[in-house]
């Protein structure tokens, strides 16, 4: 290690130190003299190459070592070897432990290091100072004091250097507030940091969005009359552009030239960027022209900024020309320029043009990154070109780019939005195979997708998986879960999820409350919906028109029109005016309740409320007319729509078509049908409506022709409802071969028969007396896990007028072991509930002959029903038969049965209404 001092300098300093100590002895206290002695001894030892060992071997010196001693050593040895002083300082920190070093020690040593061109070490040292002394004011006061007392450098030079270095130290540690605090504390322009330091700070303030601090620094510079340089002017223009103050940015640009400060290429680019962001493209191109006149050559950033600006304004052809010009002048586009234009084409739906650009990128050797791929995949999904999107994702590896979570998310979000959940599952599995972990956006898309269908069992599974992966669902995901469960009628689960969200300190917003209220109201739980409404208002939230309309809709669905109108009064009293959706709901509620007249009055009064009836308003009113059999007024409103410039949609046409079919107005229905074909409004539902009315009119051939038309039409295919309607028609006509052919055709098309389809076939076989095939149908249903009870009761209900057929069915089912003996109880109960007492009485003997035991409850039901309906003349005969078959105890009286029903409860409360009939 080199010697700290030369002999001559060492002697001089020692002599000076001794004379200083001697001169102070008379006036100094013993502690000061002691410290001065320690300083002298340490200084002497530091001249030795082996100074650390000597100091460590001097317990008295170590004992006397303190921050003041260390400061004095540094102060007296400022011209010594800076490296040895730095080593000594760090050694001393270790020796005194938690006791902080004096601020001046840091400043002295920093100046020594700067004087020897060791600015990096000085910067590290000042970083240590900042960590040690937290108060900015302590540091700035110490700098001022140190600079006044300093030797070697004048006050101004010391101040500028130290202030600049301290500001840089704060900036490098990310302590921008403290750095600005130092700047604001400077009182003179002579002490102001150099431009490199200030510009670096202001660049960081803009980078980290600290605009308020930026302007404080700028105001301080104006206060001290600091003349900006090109870097500061550029930062100033950038700040104004980011604030959207483009006019002021242009003024500063002009002022810059007037003050003799020539803009740089970066300055021009910053201004062009600001103008593009403000959509002032003509002015941006004018600035580009000015820069070329000044001898600057637009670079890749210039062109890319212009392309991006044009794309955001949807001027894609102009952007394409800029891209071509870029290549012509030798500035070859990079992936940023291409991606900006490609993304613009995708957002505009110009998918093929975007894909052409992608191919051009490959030809020109420009590698696509994950951002560009994500844009391509997202655009293809929006265009519903999912196969291509899947192909792009699959081919990324071959092109040298591994898909990240955002690439996968682009495809998963697209598939979920289109409800292609099976394909989504495949992509999700591929994502896991490739080691890419789902993030919050992945789970959000999947959970929302399943909630929309809704398939809440699957949504719940991914929701739990998300939480198990320590990814916290946000409010949007919780809202989707609540909405999905409400759609499935699982309101208890929806409320449970709502409570669990509150437990995770996620507060509901107005949208979530609206979704929950809508779900509860849609499920008829108006008390709970009103309770939630009260809760949100208690929290200071104001329900909007959507929330109130959900409540009104709930009341209308329950048929409580008066409460619906009461809620309208409440919302208007709160300053929330009903919108057209609210009126549509009210009109629909009135139509549903049969009050067509008031519905029309409300319809006619919509315009006076400053609202314009929309397609839904007309559709609702037309549907009301059609369902009430008033086709004339329905068609009158239909004609009015065209006059008012409102195009009838699919819903309007279907409402009229349903009305015509209901009233058997086939010619009008066919006219509407052909209009719907022309407008592209025809769906499977449209065909089914016409097929159904033809079947009801017995026009099977016409119905069959419509089915053939559907099959020939590749766009609209028959569904299970289509086939079931025709199968039922053929079965009622006892044309079982045709029904069987349709049944087979249905299954060939992967359309699963429903319980209704099976019921139609079973009934057809029963009518035609084909017991064997009827039983085969029942056996097939059981094999597929379909319960028979509903089918059997439906068949019995329809054939209650034909006792022979009823007993044929029941006997066959019992014989084959496909039903229990309680089916006879159900038969008698059904007769009683439908007021078919003649059939009920007649069935007693038939059941008794078969040795079947009716339950006492069924017997009691029959006796009570006959008595309530006034058939006392039959009661004695019925009681005698019941006793004879052993169904009731002997000597049972009518009083016994009536007492039993008094115990069981009031029949009228159970909703049993018995018509008066005469047997």
TAMOLIN-V132540 format. One line per field, one symbol per residue. ss: DSSP state (~ for helix, > for strand, _ for the rest). phi: phi as a letter, one per 40 degrees, with the letter a starting at -180 (. if undefined). psi: psi as a letter, one per 40 degrees, with the letter a starting at -180 (. if undefined). Layout:
ss->???
phi->???
psi->???
This chain:
ss->______~~~~~~~~~~~~~~~~~~~____~~~~~~~~~~~~~~~~~____~~~~~~__~~~~~~__~~~~~~~~~~_____~~~~~~~~~~~~~~~______~~~~~~~~~~~~~___~~~~~~~~~~~~~~___~~~~~~~~~~~~~~_____~~~~~~~~~~~~~~~~~~___~~~~~~~~~____~~~___~~~~~~~~~~~~~___~~~~~~~~~~~~~______~~~~~~~~~~~~~___~~~~~~~~~~~~~______~~~~~~~~~~~~~___~~~~~~~~~~~~~______~~~~~~~~~~~~~___~~~~~~~~~~~~~______~~~~~~~~~~~~~___~~~~~~~~~~~~~______~~~~~~~~~~~~~___~~~~~~~~~__~~~_____~~~~~~~~~~~~~___~~~~~~~~~~~~~______~~~~~~~~~~~~~~__~~~~~~~~~~~~~______~~~~~~~~~~~~~___~~~~~~~~~~~~~______~~~~~~~~~~~~~___~~~~~~~~~~~~~______~~~~~~~~~~~~~___~~~~~~~~~~~~~______~~~~~~~~~~~~~___~~~~~~~~~~_~~~_____~~~~~~~~~~~~~___~~~~~~~~~~~~~______~~~~~~~~~~~~~___~~~~~~~~~~~~~~____~~~~~~~~~~~~~___~~~~~~~~~~~~~_______~~~~~~~~~~~~~___~~~~~~~~~~~~~______~~~~~~~~~~~~~___~~~~~~~~~~~~~_____~~~~~~~~~~____~~~~~~~~~~~~~______~~~~~~~~~~~~___~~~~~~~~~~~~~______~~~~~~~~~~~~~___~~~~~~~~~~~~~_________~~~~~~~~~~~__~~~~_________
phi->.cccbcccccccccccccccccccccbccdccccccccdcccdcccccccdccccccbdccccccadcccccdcccbcccccccccccccccdcccgcccccdccccdcccccccbgbccccccccccccccbccccccccccdccccccbgbcdccdcdcccccccccccccgccccccccccccbbccccdccccccccccccccbfbcccdccccccccccfcccbcccdccccccccccgccccccccccddcccgbcccdcddccccccccccgcccccccccccccccgcbdbdcdcccccccccccgcccccccccccdcccgbccbccccccccccccccgccccccccdccccccgcccbccccccccccccccgbcccccccccccdccgbccbcccccdccccccccgcccccccccccdcccgcccbccccdcccccccccbbcccdccccccdcccgbccccccdccccccccccgccccccccdccccccgbccbcccdccccccccccgccccccccdccccccgcbdcccccccccccccccgcccccccccccccccgbccbccdcccccccccccgccccccccdccccccgbbdbdcdcccccccccccgccdcccccdccdcccgbccbdcccccccccccccgccccccccdccccccgccbdccccccdccccccgcccccccccccccccccbbcbccdccdcdccccccfcccccccccccdcccgbcccccdccdccccccccgccdcccdccccccccgcccdcccccccccbccbccccccccccccccgcacccccccccdcdcccgccdcccccdccccccgcccccccdccccccccccgbccccccccccccccgcbccgcbdcdcccdcccchcccccgcbbccbbc
psi->hiidiidddddddddddddddddeddeiiddddddddddddddddeeidfddddddegdddddehidddddddddefdeihddddddddddddddebehiiidddddddddddddfffddddddddddddddhdhdddddddddddddeiidiiddddddddddddddddddeegdddddddddeheiddeiiidddddddddddddffgdddddddddddddefhhiadddddddddddddeegdddddddddddddeehhiidddddddddddddefgdddddddddddddeeihhadddddddddddddefgdddddddddddddeeghiadddddddddddddeegdddddddddddddeehhhidddddddddddddefgdddddddddedddeehhhadddddddddddddefgdddddddddddddeehhiaddddddddddddddigdddddddddddddefhhiadddddddddddddeegdddddddddddddefhhiadddddddddddddeegdddddddddddddeeihiadddddddddddddeegdddddddddddddeehhiadddddddddddddeegdddddddddeddeeeihhadddddddddddddeegdddddddddddddefhhhadddddddddddddefgdddddddddddddefehidddddddddddddeegdddddddddddddhddhiiadddddddddddddefgdddddddddddddefhhiidddddddddddddeegdddddddddddddefhieddddddddddfdegdddddddddddddefeiieedddddddddddeegddddddeddddddefhhiidddddddddddddeffdeeddddddddddefdiiifhidddddddddddihdddefhhhihih.
